Amino acid sequence: GLLPLEPASQATEQIDRLLVWADDRTQASFWAGSVGAADAQTALRQSPRGFGVVALTELMISDETLGDFIDAINDLGQQPDRKSTQDRLACLAYQACQRLMLESAGTPIDLRLPNLGSPRAQRMIGSWASLAPRLFLPLGLKGLYVALLRGIADAARETGHAQTTPLVPGITATSELQAFRRAAAGLGLNQVGVVLQSPAGIAEAGGIAEGASAVWVDLREIIRTYYGYPSALSFADDVFETYVADGYLTHNPRTTLGSKLAELFAGVAAAAARRPEVRIGVECGDGAALGLIEDLYRSGIRLFSLPTAALPSARLALGQLAVEES
């Protein structure tokens, strides 16, 4: 027969109860990613444990200062030791994250520094090919990452936000993390983390976790680098589906993890089990297929960063999976 319905906005109590049941079953933890100052309060209504892998460049886009940042990057490449350029970068970082920190007092923020060697940076920066080559490495120039850390530290201190963790992306060695941690500590930032973006980084996850407060694995970049695609974002799902239908692949890498990647992520899950005091999880960018999230859960991953809008469906899907497999 006809079921009586009510608007979802009037059923939040029941929905929240259902999601709590799901979390109880899975013992999974969820952070809200892709969060800016304008939508921080909306994200907090989804009860995330924190804001995970918030990109500093995304905050600059919202602040309409990305162009100024690119100009400063160009100047830094030509004169790495110029203090006025470093001060500009610190000021831009401060402006970008200050409002988010004010809007999210008491909520942890894992804040990712830019990766200028990424395909996305290549698309966004018109002068990318003429940048100083050293900038494409994870730590790039010291004048860049120290300046950005200084801006983050100033914003955290002035807003009283005590749970800010800057993340360095793309590293593959513990020595890189040690240098990053020393620079952050010198500015009063006692927690640092990493975003692993390659199989080489995952291979060192256990050692890297020893010196980090947070270790996030960038799912999109791991898929891209594992398969060697120029950019995972360049391929729509239907392109992969037709490729699979033609018999060239056994599965769509955007919806199914596959056995080899599942083994890699099982290693990440094992590192998380050995070091429960460190946040070790998977960052799903602007969203991931539920099939991928379920495969990650089967591999032992229990910490996820997802866009706010994707949190309820992921929590519910994993709860259903846990019930089915119990």
C-alpha positions in Angstrom: 0.0 0.0 0.0 0.9 3.7 0.1 3.4 4.6 2.7 3.0 7.9 4.5 6.1 10.1 4.0 7.5 13.1 5.7 10.2 15.5 4.6 13.7 14.5 5.4 14.2 17.7 7.3 11.6 16.5 9.8 13.1 13.1 10.2 16.6 14.0 11.3 16.2 12.4 14.7 15.4 9.0 13.2 18.0 9.3 10.5 20.7 10.2 13.1 19.7 7.2 15.2 20.0 4.9 12.2 23.5 6.3 11.4 24.6 5.9 15.0 23.5 2.3 14.8 25.6 1.9 11.6 28.6 3.5 13.2 28.2 1.1 16.2 28.3 -1.8 13.9 31.3 -0.7 11.8 33.4 1.1 14.5 34.3 3.4 11.6 35.2 7.1 12.0 34.3 9.8 9.5 35.8 13.2 8.9 34.3 15.9 6.7 36.5 16.8 3.7 36.3 19.6 1.2 35.0 22.0 3.9 35.3 25.8 3.7 34.4 28.5 6.2 31.0 29.1 4.6 29.8 25.5 5.0 31.6 24.6 8.3 28.4 24.8 10.4 26.5 22.7 7.9 29.3 20.1 8.0 29.3 20.0 11.8 25.6 19.0 11.7 26.7 15.7 10.3 28.7 15.1 13.5 32.1 14.4 11.9 35.0 13.7 14.1 36.9 16.5 12.4 37.6 18.3 9.1 39.9 16.0 7.2 42.4 17.0 4.5 41.1 20.5 3.9 43.2 21.9 1.1 44.8 25.3 1.7 44.4 26.1 -2.0 40.6 25.4 -1.8 40.4 27.9 1.0 42.4 30.4 -1.1 39.9 29.9 -4.0 37.0 30.6 -1.6 39.0 33.7 -0.3 39.6 34.7 -4.0 43.4 34.9 -3.3 44.6 32.0 -5.4 45.9 34.3 -8.1 47.9 36.2 -5.5 49.3 32.9 -4.3 50.4 31.9 -7.8 52.1 35.2 -8.3 54.0 34.8 -5.0 55.0 31.3 -6.1 56.4 32.6 -9.3 58.4 35.3 -7.5 59.7 32.8 -4.9 61.0 30.5 -7.7 63.1 33.4 -9.0 64.2 34.7 -5.6 63.8 31.9 -3.0 65.3 33.9 -0.1 63.4 37.1 -0.6 61.7 37.8 2.8 59.0 40.0 1.4 57.7 37.2 -0.8 57.8 34.7 2.1 55.8 37.3 4.2 53.2 37.5 1.4 52.8 33.7 1.4 52.5 33.6 5.1 49.8 36.3 5.0 47.8 34.5 2.3 47.9 31.3 4.3 46.8 33.2 7.4 43.9 34.8 5.6 42.8 31.6 4.0 42.4 29.5 7.1 41.5 32.1 9.8 37.8 32.1 9.1 37.5 28.3 9.0 39.3 28.1 12.4 36.9 30.7 13.9 33.9 28.7 12.5 35.1 25.4 13.8 36.5 26.1 17.3 36.9 22.8 19.1 36.8 20.7 15.9 40.1 19.3 14.7 41.3 20.4 11.3 43.8 18.5 9.2 45.0 21.2 6.7 46.8 20.1 3.6 49.6 22.2 2.0 49.7 22.6 -1.8 51.3 19.9 -4.0 52.7 21.9 -6.9 53.8 18.8 -8.7 50.3 17.4 -9.0 48.2 17.2 -12.2 45.7 19.6 -10.7 48.4 22.2 -10.0 49.5 21.9 -13.6 46.0 22.6 -14.8 45.4 25.5 -12.4 48.7 27.4 -12.8 49.2 28.9 -16.2 52.9 29.4 -15.6 53.4 25.9 -14.3 56.0 24.9 -16.9 58.2 27.8 -16.0 58.1 27.3 -12.2 61.4 26.5 -10.4 61.7 22.6 -10.8 62.4 22.2 -7.0 58.9 23.4 -6.3 57.5 20.2 -7.8 59.1 18.1 -5.1 57.0 17.4 -1.9 58.9 19.9 0.3 59.8 22.1 -2.6 61.5 25.2 -1.4 61.9 25.8 2.3 60.9 29.4 1.9 57.5 28.1 0.7 56.5 25.5 3.2 57.9 27.4 6.2 56.1 30.5 5.1 52.8 28.6 4.8 53.3 27.0 8.2 54.0 30.4 9.7 50.7 31.7 8.4 48.8 28.6 9.7 50.5 29.0 13.1 49.6 32.7 13.3 46.0 31.9 12.5 45.8 29.1 15.0 47.3 31.2 17.7 45.1 34.2 17.1 41.9 32.2 16.8 42.8 29.9 19.7 42.3 26.8 17.5 44.4 24.3 19.3 43.7 21.2 17.1 45.2 22.3 13.8 47.4 19.7 12.0 49.2 20.8 8.9 49.7 18.0 6.3 52.6 17.7 3.9 51.5 15.8 0.7 53.3 13.4 -1.5 56.3 12.5 0.7 57.8 9.0 0.5 60.5 9.1 3.2 60.6 9.6 6.9 63.4 12.1 6.5 61.0 14.4 4.6 58.5 14.2 7.5 61.3 14.9 10.1 62.3 18.1 8.3 58.6 19.2 8.1 58.0 18.4 11.7 61.1 20.4 12.8 59.9 23.5 10.9 56.4 23.2 12.3 57.6 22.8 15.9 59.8 25.9 15.6 56.6 27.8 14.9 54.6 26.3 17.7 52.7 23.7 15.7 53.3 20.5 17.6 51.2 18.2 15.4 52.0 17.4 11.8 50.7 14.8 9.4 51.1 13.6 5.8 49.0 12.8 2.7 50.4 9.7 1.0 49.9 9.9 -2.8 51.9 7.1 -4.3 52.5 3.3 -3.7 56.0 4.3 -2.6 54.5 6.4 0.1 52.3 3.6 1.2 55.3 1.3 1.4 56.7 3.6 4.0 53.5 4.2 5.9 54.5 2.3 9.0 57.7 4.3 9.4 56.2 7.6 8.5 53.4 7.0 11.1 56.0 6.9 13.8 56.6 10.6 13.5 53.1 11.8 12.5 49.9 12.7 14.2 47.9 11.9 11.1 48.4 9.8 8.0 45.9 10.2 5.2 46.1 8.1 2.0 44.8 10.1 -1.1 42.6 7.5 -2.8 42.3 9.2 -6.1 46.1 9.8 -6.4 46.9 6.2 -5.3 44.6 4.9 -8.1 46.1 7.3 -10.6 49.7 6.5 -9.8 49.1 2.8 -9.4 47.6 2.5 -12.9 49.7 5.3 -14.4 46.8 7.3 -15.7 47.7 11.0 -16.5 44.8 12.1 -14.2 42.1 10.1 -12.6 39.8 13.1 -12.9 40.1 13.0 -16.7 38.2 9.8 -17.0 34.4 9.7 -16.5 32.9 6.5 -15.2 31.3 5.7 -18.6 34.7 5.7 -20.2 36.0 3.1 -17.8 32.8 1.1 -18.1 33.1 0.8 -21.9 36.8 -0.1 -21.5 35.8 -2.9 -19.1 33.0 -4.0 -21.4 35.5 -4.3 -24.3 37.5 -6.8 -22.1 40.5 -4.6 -21.6 40.1 -4.5 -17.8 38.5 -6.9 -15.3 37.0 -4.1 -13.2 36.4 -0.3 -13.2 39.2 1.2 -11.0 36.9 4.0 -10.0 34.3 1.7 -8.5 36.3 -1.4 -7.4 39.6 -1.6 -5.6 41.0 -4.8 -7.1 43.0 -7.4 -5.3 46.5 -5.7 -5.5 45.3 -2.3 -4.3 43.3 -4.1 -1.6 46.6 -5.6 -0.4 48.2 -2.2 -0.3 45.4 -0.8 1.8 45.4 -3.8 4.1 49.0 -2.8 4.9 47.7 0.7 5.8 45.1 -0.8 8.0 47.7 -3.0 9.7 49.8 0.2 10.4 46.7 1.8 11.9 46.2 -1.2 14.2 49.8 -1.0 15.4 49.6 2.7 16.1 46.1 3.5 17.4 47.3 6.9 18.7 47.9 8.1 15.1 45.0 9.0 12.8 45.5 6.7 9.8 42.8 6.8 7.2 41.8 7.3 3.6 40.9 10.7 2.0 38.3 10.3 -0.7 38.6 13.7 -2.3 35.4 15.1 -3.7 33.8 11.7 -3.3 34.3 8.0 -4.1 32.0 5.3 -5.3 30.4 3.3 -2.5 31.9 0.2 -4.0 35.4 1.6 -3.3 34.5 2.6 0.2 33.1 -0.9 0.9 36.3 -2.5 -0.5 38.4 -0.2 1.7 36.3 -1.3 4.7 36.8 -4.9 3.8 40.6 -4.2 3.7 40.4 -3.0 7.3 40.2 0.8 6.8 38.1 2.4 9.6 38.9 6.1 9.1 37.5 8.0 6.1 37.4 11.7 5.0 34.5 12.4 2.7 32.6 15.4 1.4 29.8 16.4 3.8 27.0 15.4 1.5 28.5 11.9 1.1 28.8 11.1 4.8 25.3 9.8 5.5 25.2 7.4 2.5 28.7 6.1 3.2 27.9 5.5 6.9 24.7 3.7 6.1 26.3 1.6 3.4 29.1 0.4 5.6 26.6 -0.3 8.4 24.6 -2.5 6.0 27.8 -4.2 4.9 28.8 -4.9 8.5 25.4 -6.5 9.2 25.5 -8.6 6.1 29.0 -9.9 6.8 28.4 -10.5 10.6 
